[in-house]
Amino acid sequence: MYRTPLGHIRAVELASGVAVAYAARLLGDLGAEVIRVGSGRAESQVADANYNKYGCSLEPRDAESRELLSRLLARADVVLYEASGTPSPDELTTADKGLIVVTLSGSETASNAPAVGASTAAQVILALWRRRQSGTGSQLAIDVGAGAMPSARPRAIGEDGRVLAARADGSLVPVLPPHFRMSENPTSVRLPPPVPGEHDDYVLRGLLDLSETTIADLQRRGIIASAS
Amino acid sequence: MPEDSPLESLRVLDLSLDVSGAFCARLFAASGADVIAIEAPGGSPLRSRDAWDYLAAGKKSLTLDLTSEDGRDLLRALMEETEVIVETFPAGHLESIGLGFEELRRLKRRIVLVSLPPDEGASAEARWQAGLEAFLAALASAMAGDANDNPQHIEISISESAAVSAALTQNLSPTANASAGVPDLPGLDDEGGPTPAPGEHTESILSGELGATAAQLADLRQRRVV
C-alpha cells in the first residue's frame, strides 16, 4: 500500500493570485486536502489553477471572520497567501507552532506565475519535511518578482487533453489533468474547481463544528456567502 | 546549501541528457541532496550548453559507459544505494538496457524514478518548468518513501506541462522581457557549488559506495567503462 505523498496534509489558500492558486493546486494533486478561502482576483479563478480544492466563501476582513480563519488554521498544516493581504504572518503563527506560513509578495506576470507557483509548492514540501524532523513550522517569504524561466515563447492553448470535471450542480468544467503521472498513486482531478462557498458546510460545520444556527447567522450578516 | 537540510541523506542519480532532468536534479542538489551526475566517458552533451555551470553546480560527476554491460552493472549497483533517479531517455530506453522501473522494483523498495521523455519541439521555458514540476513531485514521493513499501515512477510530459502554463497565464499581463540563461527562482536556489570535471568523483564513488578496488578501477579505466 502506497501512502499518498501529502495525504495527511491540510493546506489553506487565502485566494489571491494565480501563483498562490497554482501552488495550492499542486499540493492538492499530490494528495493534500486544500481549502481555498475567499474568491481571489478574477484572473486567479482560472479552472486549471483551482481543481482538487474545497471552496469556502469566508472573506477574512473583520475580527469575526479572522477568528473563524484562525480556528481553521489551527486544523491546518500550511497556509498560503499574498503578503499585501490580511492577516499578517505574525498573527497567523501565534495560532499554531507547527504551521507553515507561506507569503508571496511582488507582482505576478504571465511568464512567472507557473514557475513561482511550482517553486512555492516545492518549498512547502521541503518545509513539511523539515517540520517532520524538527517538529516546528516555518515562515517562507517568497518574492513573486523573481521566478522567471529563461526565454519564454508563447504557445497556443490547445483544447486537446482536457477532461471534464463535474460540479455538484451537474455543470462540466474542462481542465487539463495533472501532468505528472505517478505509478503508485495516480494523480487525477478529484475535485472540480469550486465556486466560492461550495464547501462552506464541510469547512464550517465539518471542521469547525459550527452549528447550523451560527452558519445561518454568518450567511445573514454576509460574512459567508448565502446558501445556494 | 542549507545546513539543516532534510535531504542530507538522500542520494539522487542524474542520468539526464536534457535540461529538464538536469534542472530537476540541480534543484535536489541545491536543497542539500547528494546528487551524482552520470556522464558518458566523453562527458555529458549538456556540457556544451551555456547553462552547464548552473545545471551541474553542487553535483558530483561519475563517468560510466552505459552502452557496455559492465557500465550497466555498475549503474545497477549504484541504483541500490539511491533514493531518486532522474532520466530523460526516450520512453522505453531504460527497459531496453534492463534497468526499467520493473527491474528497479525488484532491486529496491524505497526508490523514486523520474522520467522526462525528450520533446524536441519544446521551448526552453517548458523544459525548465517541467524540471521544476518533476522536482516537486519527486520530493513529495521521496518524503513519503520512508513510510512506503513500493517504489514510485513519476512521468512528466514537457508539452503537457507547457499547456498547463499557457492555460494558467492566459489572463495575466505578459512580461516585458524574459530572462536569459538560467531561471530565477525565489527561495529555491542557492549560490550553487563547484561544477565537477567529467568523472571527477568516479574513484571516490566507485570505491566508497561500491567497494571497488584500485585494480578494478584501473581495469575499468583501461577498458573505458569509466
Interface residues (C-beta under 8 A of the other chain):
Chain A: M1 Y2 R3 T4 P5 L6 V18 Y22 L26 L30 A42 E43 V46 D48 A49 E108 T109 A110 S111 N112 A113 P114 A115 V116 G117 A118 S119 T120 A121 A122 Q123 I125 L126 L128 W129 R130 R132 Q133 S134 L140 A141 I142 D143 V144 G145 A146 G147 A148 M149 P150 S151 A152 R153 P154 R155 A156 I157 G158 G161 L176 H179 F180 R181 M182 S183 E184 N185
Chain B: D4 P6 L7 L27 S31 A51 F101 S123 A124 E125 A126 W128 Q129 L132 E133 A134 F135 L136 A137 L139 A140 S141 M143 A144 A147 N148 D149 N150 P151 Q152 H153 I154 E155 I156 S157 E160 S161 A162 A163 V164 S165 A166 A167 L168 T169 Q170 N171 L172 S173 P174 T175 A178 S179 A180 G181 V182 P183 D184 L185 P186 G187 L188
